Amino acid sequence: MIEILTTILVGGLVGWLASLIMKTRRQMGPLADVLVGIVGSFLGRYVFGVLGLHAHSAIGRLAIAVLGAVALIGILKGLRVYR
């Protein structure tokens, strides 16, 4: 139960940071922040893992998660989900 709550909270933080970076804050609500944060975290971890880059600190993992979420928002902007 704690893991799920932590995933939701960290996903929300990551999604919020990514939406600030990509300037989609007004189009995204809290649920979208959480979803983009969680999916973006997995995307970032996968891409960096394929490249052989792994973070060993909490700050490094958070940075990879935010980069993955930023990439996901970029993909969604390309698909015109966000403008």
C-alpha positions as CSV (number, residue, x, y, z in Angstrom):
1,M,0.0,0.0,0.0
2,I,2.8,2.4,0.8
3,E,4.5,1.6,-2.5
4,I,1.4,2.6,-4.4
5,L,1.0,5.9,-2.5
6,T,4.7,6.7,-3.0
7,T,4.4,5.9,-6.8
8,I,1.4,8.3,-7.0
9,L,3.1,11.1,-5.1
10,V,6.4,10.8,-6.9
11,G,4.6,10.5,-10.2
12,G,2.6,13.6,-9.5
13,L,5.8,15.5,-8.6
14,V,7.6,14.3,-11.8
15,G,4.6,15.1,-14.0
16,W,4.2,18.5,-12.4
17,L,7.9,19.3,-13.0
18,A,7.7,18.1,-16.6
19,S,4.6,20.1,-17.3
20,L,6.4,23.2,-16.0
21,I,9.4,22.6,-18.2
22,M,7.2,21.9,-21.3
23,K,4.8,24.8,-20.5
24,T,1.7,22.5,-20.5
25,R,0.7,23.4,-17.0
26,R,-2.6,25.0,-17.9
27,Q,-3.7,22.0,-20.0
28,M,-2.8,19.3,-17.5
29,G,-4.6,18.6,-14.2
30,P,-3.4,16.6,-11.2
31,L,-4.5,13.3,-12.7
32,A,-2.6,14.0,-15.9
33,D,0.4,15.0,-13.9
34,V,0.4,11.6,-12.1
35,L,-0.1,9.6,-15.2
36,V,2.5,11.5,-17.2
37,G,4.9,11.2,-14.3
38,I,4.5,7.5,-13.8
39,V,4.6,6.6,-17.5
40,G,7.4,9.1,-18.2
41,S,9.4,7.6,-15.3
42,F,9.2,4.1,-16.9
43,L,10.0,5.6,-20.3
44,G,13.1,7.4,-18.9
45,R,14.3,4.4,-17.0
46,Y,13.9,2.2,-20.1
47,V,15.6,4.6,-22.5
48,F,18.5,5.3,-20.2
49,G,18.8,1.6,-19.4
50,V,19.1,0.7,-23.1
51,L,21.8,3.3,-23.3
52,G,23.6,1.7,-20.4
53,L,23.2,4.7,-18.1
54,H,21.9,4.0,-14.6
55,A,21.4,6.5,-11.8
56,H,22.6,5.4,-8.3
57,S,21.3,8.3,-6.3
58,A,17.7,9.5,-5.6
59,I,18.5,12.8,-7.4
60,G,19.7,11.0,-10.5
61,R,16.7,8.7,-10.6
62,L,14.4,11.8,-10.2
63,A,16.2,13.5,-13.1
64,I,15.8,10.5,-15.3
65,A,12.1,10.3,-14.4
66,V,11.6,14.0,-15.2
67,L,13.5,13.6,-18.5
68,G,11.3,10.7,-19.4
69,A,8.2,12.6,-18.6
70,V,9.4,15.6,-20.6
71,A,10.0,13.2,-23.6
72,L,6.5,11.8,-23.1
73,I,4.9,15.3,-23.1
74,G,7.0,16.0,-26.3
75,I,5.5,12.9,-27.9
76,L,2.0,13.9,-26.8
77,K,2.6,17.5,-28.2
78,G,3.7,15.9,-31.5
79,L,0.5,13.9,-31.5
80,R,-1.4,17.2,-30.8
81,V,-2.8,16.0,-27.5
82,Y,-1.2,19.1,-25.9
83,R,-0.4,22.4,-27.6
